[in-house]
Each structure stands twice: as C-alpha cells, then as structure tokens.
C-alpha cells in the first residue's frame, strides 16, 4: 500500500470508530430498549473480560497447553478460591499473582 492509501485507510477506520462509539451519546433521551436487552447488557463487561482472560489461561503461543504444570492455571484457581471466600478484588489479584509467581520462581513452571 502507498502512504496515501495507508493514511486514508487509517482516517476511515478512525471515523468508523468515532461514529460507532458516539452513537449512544448522540440522543438526548434514553434509547428505548426491551427489558431483556437492558438486563443482558449488564453482563457484557464480564463476558468481554472472560473472553480475553480465558484464552490466556489455556493457550501458549497459539496452542493449547499440553501439561497441567502451568502456573497460570493454579494462579487462576487460587484467585477464584480466594474470591469465593472473601469477595475482594484486590485480594484475588494478590493471591492469584502470588501463587503464580511462587510456582514460576520456586518450581520453575
């Protein structure tokens, strides 16, 4: 691609992104939407987070991990257990990261 084509492609992508993201900010009133859709949208952030985190837990270099000796799995399980016990986001991050780092540095996983 020529530099001019790259420029116009980037400009077009920026414009499309701006329109898509500002679509909900343009109306002065709330958009009418069914109750089931409004309730479903409450779960969109956690679904997006799960879609990003889950592949990181079970894949390496684009392939499924082939061993159970992976520190990420045990870190995620420890974080999940801590969250079920205390429901603290900060504690979950500390415990999960701590378990993962101990397994990586102490056991070489």
Helices and strands as residue ranges (DSSP letters): H 3-26, H 35-41, H 44-58, E 59-60, E 63-64, H 71-86, H 89-107
